[in-house]
């Protein structure tokens, strides 16, 4: 890819796919495991922890699907 000049295009395409997949997966996770928005005010650290956990799970899925295939 580097030699024929298609590496940059491949990286950009993979990044776009990963971002689109991230949005879809986060939406699905939040639909199945909703987080009460009041938790932002009453327990912000718990809310951040839950969101970080979801984000990490989604990133692992994307990595295994797109990067590590």
JOLINUR-V524257 format. One record per backbone hydrogen bond with DSSP energy under -0.5 kcal/mol. CO is the residue of the C=O (numbers start at 1). NH is the residue of the N-H. Records with the same first field share a line. If there is no record, write none. Layout:
CO=NH / NH
//
This chain:
1=5 / 6 / 7
2=5
6=10
7=11
8=12
9=13
10=14
11=15
12=16
13=17
14=18
15=19
16=20
17=21
18=22
19=23
20=24
21=25
22=26
23=27
24=28
25=29
26=30
27=31
28=32
29=33
34=36
36=39
37=40
38=41 / 42
39=43
43=47
44=48
45=49
46=50
47=51
48=52
49=53
50=54
51=55
52=56
53=57
54=58
55=59
56=60
57=61
58=62
59=63
60=64
61=65
62=66 / 67
63=67 / 68
//
